[in-house]
Amino acid sequence: MSNKVKTKKIVRRRFKITKNGKVLHRAQGARHLRSRKNKARQRRQDEPREIVTTKYKNMIKQYMQT
């Protein structure tokens, strides 16, 4: 008898897998204390980032599928 494995809900909310298999997430430190950060830094942090480390990318994809 096998147990059903639940999806990691927090991973669903924090990451997105694109059509080509890239794993995207929001940049850290982009949500508060924005007044002390310059505009270029804020723009960089506002756009989604790609996870390039294969180890973490595979872990996230595995959590999304379970």
Biopython code that builds the backbone (N, CA, C, O; Angstrom):
import numpy as np
from Bio.PDB.StructureBuilder import StructureBuilder

atoms = [
    (1, "MET", "N", (0.831, -1.181, 0.000)),
    (1, "MET", "CA", (0.000, 0.000, 0.000)),
    (1, "MET", "C", (0.881, 1.251, 0.000)),
    (1, "MET", "O", (1.726, 1.411, 0.880)),
    (2, "SER", "N", (0.688, 2.137, -0.981)),
    (2, "SER", "CA", (1.508, 3.339, -1.063)),
    (2, "SER", "C", (0.741, 4.546, -0.547)),
    (2, "SER", "O", (-0.468, 4.667, -0.743)),
    (3, "ASN", "N", (1.461, 5.426, 0.106)),
    (3, "ASN", "CA", (0.848, 6.642, 0.628)),
    (3, "ASN", "C", (0.882, 7.738, -0.417)),
    (3, "ASN", "O", (1.847, 7.838, -1.176)),
    (4, "LYS", "N", (-0.148, 8.558, -0.469)),
    (4, "LYS", "CA", (-0.201, 9.674, -1.394)),
    (4, "LYS", "C", (0.693, 10.786, -0.864)),
    (4, "LYS", "O", (0.637, 11.125, 0.318)),
    (5, "VAL", "N", (1.505, 11.343, -1.728)),
    (5, "VAL", "CA", (2.412, 12.415, -1.330)),
    (5, "VAL", "C", (1.766, 13.741, -1.690)),
    (5, "VAL", "O", (1.329, 13.932, -2.825)),
    (6, "LYS", "N", (1.702, 14.661, -0.731)),
    (6, "LYS", "CA", (1.078, 15.949, -0.977)),
    (6, "LYS", "C", (2.067, 16.900, -1.648)),
    (6, "LYS", "O", (3.279, 16.807, -1.453)),
    (7, "THR", "N", (1.522, 17.806, -2.436)),
    (7, "THR", "CA", (2.337, 18.842, -3.065)),
    (7, "THR", "C", (2.841, 19.791, -1.986)),
    (7, "THR", "O", (2.135, 20.075, -1.019)),
    (8, "LYS", "N", (4.054, 20.274, -2.154)),
    (8, "LYS", "CA", (4.574, 21.289, -1.260)),
    (8, "LYS", "C", (3.951, 22.621, -1.667)),
    (8, "LYS", "O", (4.392, 23.249, -2.630)),
    (9, "LYS", "N", (2.938, 23.044, -0.944)),
    (9, "LYS", "CA", (2.148, 24.216, -1.332)),
    (9, "LYS", "C", (2.980, 25.489, -1.356)),
    (9, "LYS", "O", (2.760, 26.359, -2.199)),
    (10, "ILE", "N", (3.925, 25.605, -0.445)),
    (10, "ILE", "CA", (4.733, 26.818, -0.403)),
    (10, "ILE", "C", (5.606, 26.921, -1.651)),
    (10, "ILE", "O", (5.879, 28.023, -2.127)),
    (11, "VAL", "N", (6.042, 25.789, -2.179)),
    (11, "VAL", "CA", (6.848, 25.796, -3.399)),
    (11, "VAL", "C", (5.993, 26.241, -4.577)),
    (11, "VAL", "O", (6.472, 26.951, -5.461)),
    (12, "ARG", "N", (4.732, 25.828, -4.593)),
    (12, "ARG", "CA", (3.807, 26.259, -5.647)),
    (12, "ARG", "C", (3.672, 27.771, -5.678)),
    (12, "ARG", "O", (3.589, 28.371, -6.750)),
    (13, "ARG", "N", (3.651, 28.393, -4.491)),
    (13, "ARG", "CA", (3.445, 29.835, -4.421)),
    (13, "ARG", "C", (4.707, 30.618, -4.770)),
    (13, "ARG", "O", (4.627, 31.703, -5.345)),
    (14, "ARG", "N", (5.851, 30.080, -4.429)),
    (14, "ARG", "CA", (7.086, 30.861, -4.560)),
    (14, "ARG", "C", (7.803, 30.707, -5.890)),
    (14, "ARG", "O", (8.582, 31.577, -6.279)),
    (15, "PHE", "N", (7.551, 29.621, -6.583)),
    (15, "PHE", "CA", (8.291, 29.358, -7.813)),
    (15, "PHE", "C", (7.353, 29.129, -8.981)),
    (15, "PHE", "O", (6.206, 28.719, -8.808)),
    (16, "LYS", "N", (7.864, 29.403, -10.183)),
    (16, "LYS", "CA", (7.095, 29.155, -11.402)),
    (16, "LYS", "C", (8.015, 28.439, -12.379)),
    (16, "LYS", "O", (9.173, 28.820, -12.546)),
    (17, "ILE", "N", (7.497, 27.402, -13.020)),
    (17, "ILE", "CA", (8.269, 26.690, -14.031)),
    (17, "ILE", "C", (7.757, 27.133, -15.391)),
    (17, "ILE", "O", (6.563, 27.040, -15.676)),
    (18, "THR", "N", (8.672, 27.618, -16.235)),
    (18, "THR", "CA", (8.280, 28.106, -17.545)),
    (18, "THR", "C", (8.098, 26.941, -18.512)),
    (18, "THR", "O", (8.362, 25.787, -18.176)),
    (19, "LYS", "N", (7.646, 27.265, -19.702)),
    (19, "LYS", "CA", (7.400, 26.254, -20.721)),
    (19, "LYS", "C", (8.689, 25.507, -21.087)),
    (19, "LYS", "O", (8.654, 24.313, -21.386)),
    (20, "ASN", "N", (9.815, 26.208, -21.063)),
    (20, "ASN", "CA", (11.097, 25.599, -21.416)),
    (20, "ASN", "C", (11.797, 24.944, -20.230)),
    (20, "ASN", "O", (12.904, 24.427, -20.379)),
    (21, "GLY", "N", (11.168, 24.956, -19.053)),
    (21, "GLY", "CA", (11.737, 24.265, -17.898)),
    (21, "GLY", "C", (12.567, 25.128, -16.976)),
    (21, "GLY", "O", (13.201, 24.609, -16.058)),
    (22, "LYS", "N", (12.582, 26.444, -17.197)),
    (22, "LYS", "CA", (13.307, 27.318, -16.282)),
    (22, "LYS", "C", (12.509, 27.472, -15.001)),
    (22, "LYS", "O", (11.279, 27.421, -15.016)),
    (23, "VAL", "N", (13.216, 27.662, -13.884)),
    (23, "VAL", "CA", (12.556, 27.870, -12.596)),
    (23, "VAL", "C", (12.768, 29.329, -12.201)),
    (23, "VAL", "O", (13.905, 29.771, -12.037)),
    (24, "LEU", "N", (11.662, 30.084, -12.047)),
    (24, "LEU", "CA", (11.729, 31.501, -11.722)),
    (24, "LEU", "C", (11.238, 31.744, -10.305)),
    (24, "LEU", "O", (10.390, 31.016, -9.790)),
    (25, "HIS", "N", (11.792, 32.792, -9.679)),
    (25, "HIS", "CA", (11.352, 33.197, -8.345)),
    (25, "HIS", "C", (11.568, 34.690, -8.213)),
    (25, "HIS", "O", (12.262, 35.300, -9.027)),
    (26, "ARG", "N", (10.972, 35.281, -7.181)),
    (26, "ARG", "CA", (11.171, 36.704, -6.932)),
    (26, "ARG", "C", (12.478, 36.931, -6.177)),
    (26, "ARG", "O", (12.904, 36.094, -5.381)),
    (27, "ALA", "N", (13.101, 38.070, -6.441)),
    (27, "ALA", "CA", (14.363, 38.404, -5.786)),
    (27, "ALA", "C", (14.146, 38.651, -4.305)),
    (27, "ALA", "O", (13.092, 39.137, -3.894)),
    (28, "GLN", "N", (15.143, 38.317, -3.509)),
    (28, "GLN", "CA", (15.034, 38.543, -2.083)),
    (28, "GLN", "C", (15.257, 40.021, -1.758)),
    (28, "GLN", "O", (15.975, 40.722, -2.470)),
    (29, "GLY", "N", (14.643, 40.475, -0.691)),
    (29, "GLY", "CA", (14.844, 41.836, -0.221)),
    (29, "GLY", "C", (14.138, 42.894, -1.044)),
    (29, "GLY", "O", (14.513, 44.064, -0.982)),
    (30, "ALA", "N", (13.121, 42.517, -1.818)),
    (30, "ALA", "CA", (12.482, 43.475, -2.710)),
    (30, "ALA", "C", (11.181, 44.031, -2.149)),
    (30, "ALA", "O", (10.555, 44.867, -2.801)),
    (31, "ARG", "N", (10.751, 43.604, -0.975)),
    (31, "ARG", "CA", (9.402, 43.925, -0.522)),
    (31, "ARG", "C", (9.321, 45.123, 0.438)),
    (31, "ARG", "O", (8.300, 45.810, 0.467)),
    (32, "HIS", "N", (10.345, 45.379, 1.199)),
    (32, "HIS", "CA", (10.253, 46.464, 2.161)),
    (32, "HIS", "C", (11.562, 47.239, 2.216)),
    (32, "HIS", "O", (12.572, 46.817, 1.653)),
    (33, "LEU", "N", (11.534, 48.388, 2.908)),
    (33, "LEU", "CA", (12.686, 49.303, 3.028)),
    (33, "LEU", "C", (13.179, 49.755, 1.657)),
    (33, "LEU", "O", (14.383, 49.825, 1.409)),
    (34, "ARG", "N", (12.229, 50.062, 0.769)),
    (34, "ARG", "CA", (12.583, 50.427, -0.604)),
    (34, "ARG", "C", (13.094, 51.855, -0.718)),
    (34, "ARG", "O", (13.765, 52.192, -1.693)),
    (35, "SER", "N", (12.793, 52.690, 0.251)),
    (35, "SER", "CA", (13.181, 54.102, 0.137)),
    (35, "SER", "C", (14.695, 54.281, 0.183)),
    (35, "SER", "O", (15.222, 55.244, -0.375)),
    (36, "ARG", "N", (15.384, 53.381, 0.831)),
    (36, "ARG", "CA", (16.839, 53.523, 0.917)),
    (36, "ARG", "C", (17.566, 52.844, -0.245)),
    (36, "ARG", "O", (18.787, 52.956, -0.358)),
    (37, "LYS", "N", (16.830, 52.145, -1.103)),
    (37, "LYS", "CA", (17.444, 51.474, -2.253)),
    (37, "LYS", "C", (17.293, 52.353, -3.485)),
    (37, "LYS", "O", (16.249, 52.977, -3.682)),
    (38, "ASN", "N", (18.331, 52.405, -4.316)),
    (38, "ASN", "CA", (18.225, 53.243, -5.506)),
    (38, "ASN", "C", (17.308, 52.603, -6.542)),
    (38, "ASN", "O", (17.007, 51.412, -6.471)),
    (39, "LYS", "N", (16.868, 53.412, -7.507)),
    (39, "LYS", "CA", (15.855, 52.975, -8.464)),
    (39, "LYS", "C", (16.342, 51.822, -9.337)),
    (39, "LYS", "O", (15.561, 50.930, -9.669)),
    (40, "ALA", "N", (17.596, 51.828, -9.704)),
    (40, "ALA", "CA", (18.133, 50.740, -10.535)),
    (40, "ALA", "C", (18.089, 49.421, -9.784)),
    (40, "ALA", "O", (17.749, 48.385, -10.357)),
    (41, "ARG", "N", (18.429, 49.457, -8.515)),
    (41, "ARG", "CA", (18.384, 48.248, -7.686)),
    (41, "ARG", "C", (16.951, 47.755, -7.538)),
    (41, "ARG", "O", (16.699, 46.551, -7.595)),
    (42, "GLN", "N", (16.008, 48.679, -7.347)),
    (42, "GLN", "CA", (14.608, 48.289, -7.221)),
    (42, "GLN", "C", (14.100, 47.631, -8.501)),
    (42, "GLN", "O", (13.375, 46.638, -8.442)),
    (43, "ARG", "N", (14.473, 48.174, -9.649)),
    (43, "ARG", "CA", (14.041, 47.583, -10.917)),
    (43, "ARG", "C", (14.621, 46.189, -11.089)),
    (43, "ARG", "O", (13.931, 45.280, -11.551)),
    (44, "ARG", "N", (15.881, 46.016, -10.723)),
    (44, "ARG", "CA", (16.508, 44.696, -10.815)),
    (44, "ARG", "C", (15.784, 43.692, -9.916)),
    (44, "ARG", "O", (15.589, 42.538, -10.297)),
    (45, "GLN", "N", (15.395, 44.131, -8.741)),
    (45, "GLN", "CA", (14.745, 43.219, -7.799)),
    (45, "GLN", "C", (13.297, 42.932, -8.173)),
    (45, "GLN", "O", (12.742, 41.922, -7.741)),
    (46, "ASP", "N", (12.677, 43.794, -8.961)),
    (46, "ASP", "CA", (11.273, 43.599, -9.313)),
    (46, "ASP", "C", (11.081, 42.515, -10.365)),
    (46, "ASP", "O", (10.019, 41.896, -10.421)),
    (47, "GLU", "N", (12.085, 42.275, -11.197)),
    (47, "GLU", "CA", (11.905, 41.269, -12.243)),
    (47, "GLU", "C", (12.241, 39.876, -11.708)),
    (47, "GLU", "O", (13.099, 39.733, -10.836)),
    (48, "PRO", "N", (11.564, 38.851, -12.231)),
    (48, "PRO", "CA", (11.806, 37.485, -11.742)),
    (48, "PRO", "C", (13.226, 37.023, -12.032)),
    (48, "PRO", "O", (13.819, 37.397, -13.044)),
    (49, "ARG", "N", (13.755, 36.219, -11.145)),
    (49, "ARG", "CA", (15.097, 35.658, -11.292)),
    (49, "ARG", "C", (14.989, 34.185, -11.641)),
    (49, "ARG", "O", (14.029, 33.509, -11.272)),
    (50, "GLU", "N", (15.991, 33.701, -12.358)),
    (50, "GLU", "CA", (16.031, 32.277, -12.700)),
    (50, "GLU", "C", (16.975, 31.557, -11.746)),
    (50, "GLU", "O", (18.034, 32.078, -11.397)),
    (51, "ILE", "N", (16.592, 30.374, -11.333)),
    (51, "ILE", "CA", (17.471, 29.532, -10.520)),
    (51, "ILE", "C", (18.312, 28.702, -11.474)),
    (51, "ILE", "O", (17.782, 27.936, -12.278)),
    (52, "VAL", "N", (19.632, 28.859, -11.382)),
    (52, "VAL", "CA", (20.513, 28.167, -12.316)),
    (52, "VAL", "C", (21.192, 26.957, -11.702)),
    (52, "VAL", "O", (21.708, 26.107, -12.428)),
    (53, "THR", "N", (21.201, 26.862, -10.379)),
    (53, "THR", "CA", (21.817, 25.720, -9.711)),
    (53, "THR", "C", (20.978, 24.469, -9.964)),
    (53, "THR", "O", (19.807, 24.410, -9.590)),
    (54, "THR", "N", (21.578, 23.488, -10.590)),
    (54, "THR", "CA", (20.865, 22.278, -10.994)),
    (54, "THR", "C", (20.276, 21.540, -9.805)),
    (54, "THR", "O", (19.164, 21.017, -9.885)),
    (55, "LYS", "N", (21.005, 21.494, -8.716)),
    (55, "LYS", "CA", (20.538, 20.789, -7.521)),
    (55, "LYS", "C", (19.207, 21.350, -7.040)),
    (55, "LYS", "O", (18.260, 20.596, -6.817)),
    (56, "TYR", "N", (19.127, 22.672, -6.879)),
    (56, "TYR", "CA", (17.911, 23.298, -6.371)),
    (56, "TYR", "C", (16.802, 23.274, -7.409)),
    (56, "TYR", "O", (15.630, 23.122, -7.067)),
    (57, "LYS", "N", (17.168, 23.423, -8.674)),
    (57, "LYS", "CA", (16.172, 23.395, -9.737)),
    (57, "LYS", "C", (15.460, 22.044, -9.772)),
    (57, "LYS", "O", (14.237, 21.987, -9.907)),
    (58, "ASN", "N", (16.217, 20.971, -9.653)),
    (58, "ASN", "CA", (15.628, 19.630, -9.661)),
    (58, "ASN", "C", (14.770, 19.382, -8.427)),
    (58, "ASN", "O", (13.726, 18.737, -8.519)),
    (59, "MET", "N", (15.201, 19.892, -7.267)),
    (59, "MET", "CA", (14.419, 19.738, -6.042)),
    (59, "MET", "C", (13.072, 20.435, -6.178)),
    (59, "MET", "O", (12.038, 19.880, -5.807)),
    (60, "ILE", "N", (13.086, 21.641, -6.706)),
    (60, "ILE", "CA", (11.846, 22.413, -6.843)),
    (60, "ILE", "C", (10.907, 21.739, -7.826)),
    (60, "ILE", "O", (9.704, 21.652, -7.579)),
    (61, "LYS", "N", (11.444, 21.267, -8.930)),
    (61, "LYS", "CA", (10.606, 20.579, -9.920)),
    (61, "LYS", "C", (9.995, 19.319, -9.324)),
    (61, "LYS", "O", (8.840, 18.995, -9.600)),
    (62, "GLN", "N", (10.761, 18.616, -8.516)),
    (62, "GLN", "CA", (10.253, 17.396, -7.876)),
    (62, "GLN", "C", (9.121, 17.736, -6.903)),
    (62, "GLN", "O", (8.107, 17.039, -6.868)),
    (63, "TYR", "N", (9.286, 18.792, -6.122)),
    (63, "TYR", "CA", (8.248, 19.204, -5.178)),
    (63, "TYR", "C", (6.974, 19.644, -5.900)),
    (63, "TYR", "O", (5.870, 19.431, -5.399)),
    (64, "MET", "N", (7.127, 20.256, -7.076)),
    (64, "MET", "CA", (5.963, 20.733, -7.827)),
    (64, "MET", "C", (5.151, 19.583, -8.380)),
    (64, "MET", "O", (3.933, 19.698, -8.521)),
    (65, "GLN", "N", (5.802, 18.477, -8.695)),
    (65, "GLN", "CA", (5.116, 17.365, -9.335)),
    (65, "GLN", "C", (4.472, 16.409, -8.340)),
    (65, "GLN", "O", (3.558, 15.670, -8.703)),
    (66, "THR", "N", (4.928, 16.410, -7.100)),
    (66, "THR", "CA", (4.394, 15.451, -6.142)),
    (66, "THR", "C", (3.028, 15.846, -5.659)),
    (66, "THR", "O", (2.434, 15.141, -4.843)),
]
sb = StructureBuilder()
sb.init_structure("model")
sb.init_model(0)
sb.init_chain("A")
sb.init_seg("    ")
for serial, (resi, resn, name, xyz) in enumerate(atoms, 1):
    if name == "N":
        sb.init_residue(resn, " ", resi, " ")
    sb.init_atom(name, np.array(xyz, "f"), 0.0, 1.0, " ", f" {name:<3s}", serial, name[0])
structure = sb.get_structure()
